[in-house]
Amino acid sequence: MANVWVTTLDNPFDPFDDFDNWYRFDEDHGYHTCAYVARLAETSHGLSDQEYEDRVNEAVNEIVEYNVLGIYKKVVENNQDTPVEGENEA
C-alpha cells in the first residue's frame, strides 16, 4: 500500500519529501492537519504497523470526503509501483 497523507490546496511543500517545511506552513496557517488526522485516526501504541497505517488512511479518506472547508486534498508518496487502495483517479 502506498503512503498517503492529506494536505491543503495552498501548501506548496510535499509532506513526504519536505515534511519540516510542510508542517511549518500548515501550523503557521492554523490548519493543524497532523492533529486533525490524529483525532480521527484513534491510534494507540498497541496497534500493529498495518493497523496504524489503516487507521491513518481511513482518517485521511474521511477528511477528504467531508472536506467542508474545501481546502484539503489527498496526496500519495511518489512511488509509481505501489497502487493506492480505493483510489479512483481519472
C-alpha positions as CSV (number, residue, x, y, z in Angstrom):
1,M,0.0,0.0,0.0
2,A,1.3,3.5,-0.9
3,N,1.8,6.1,1.8
4,V,-1.0,8.7,1.7
5,W,-1.5,11.9,3.5
6,V,-3.7,14.9,3.4
7,T,-2.6,18.5,2.7
8,T,-4.2,21.8,2.0
9,L,-4.5,23.2,-1.5
10,D,-2.3,26.2,-0.7
11,N,0.6,24.3,0.9
12,P,3.4,24.4,-1.6
13,F,5.5,21.7,0.3
14,D,5.5,18.0,-0.2
15,P,4.7,16.3,3.2
16,F,6.8,13.3,2.2
17,D,9.9,15.0,0.8
18,D,9.9,18.2,2.8
19,F,7.9,17.5,6.0
20,D,9.5,20.2,8.1
21,N,8.6,23.0,5.7
22,W,5.2,21.4,5.0
23,Y,4.5,21.2,8.8
24,R,5.6,24.7,9.5
25,F,3.4,26.1,6.7
26,D,0.5,24.0,7.9
27,E,0.9,25.2,11.5
28,D,1.6,28.8,10.6
29,H,-1.7,28.9,8.7
30,G,-3.7,27.4,11.6
31,Y,-4.7,24.2,9.8
32,H,-3.1,21.7,12.3
33,T,-3.6,18.9,9.9
34,C,-1.4,16.4,11.8
35,A,-3.6,16.9,14.9
36,Y,-6.8,16.6,12.8
37,V,-5.6,13.3,11.4
38,A,-4.6,12.1,14.9
39,R,-8.1,13.0,16.3
40,L,-9.8,11.0,13.6
41,A,-7.4,8.0,13.4
42,E,-7.7,6.9,17.0
43,T,-4.4,5.2,17.1
44,S,-2.5,3.7,20.0
45,H,0.8,2.1,20.8
46,G,-0.8,-1.3,20.9
47,L,-1.6,-1.4,17.2
48,S,0.4,-3.3,14.6
49,D,2.1,-1.2,11.9
50,Q,-0.6,-2.3,9.4
51,E,-3.5,-1.4,11.8
52,Y,-1.9,2.0,12.4
53,E,-1.5,2.7,8.7
54,D,-5.0,1.5,8.0
55,R,-6.4,3.9,10.6
56,V,-4.4,6.9,9.3
57,N,-5.6,6.1,5.8
58,E,-9.2,5.9,6.9
59,A,-8.8,9.3,8.6
60,V,-7.2,10.9,5.5
61,N,-10.1,9.5,3.4
62,E,-12.7,10.9,5.8
63,I,-11.1,14.3,5.8
64,V,-11.0,14.4,2.0
65,E,-14.6,13.0,1.7
66,Y,-16.2,15.5,4.0
67,N,-13.8,18.5,3.3
68,V,-16.4,21.0,4.5
69,L,-13.9,23.9,4.1
70,G,-12.9,22.8,0.6
71,I,-9.2,23.1,1.3
72,Y,-8.0,19.5,1.6
73,K,-6.6,17.1,-0.9
74,K,-5.2,13.6,-0.6
75,V,-1.5,13.2,-1.7
76,V,0.3,10.0,-2.4
77,E,4.0,9.4,-1.9
78,N,5.8,9.4,-5.3
79,N,6.1,5.6,-5.7
80,Q,4.6,4.5,-9.0
81,D,5.0,0.8,-8.3
82,T,2.6,0.9,-5.4
83,P,-1.1,1.1,-6.0
84,V,-3.3,3.2,-3.7
85,E,-6.1,1.2,-2.3
86,G,-9.5,2.8,-3.0
87,E,-8.1,5.5,-5.3
88,N,-10.2,6.3,-8.4
89,E,-8.1,8.8,-10.3
90,A,-9.5,9.7,-13.7
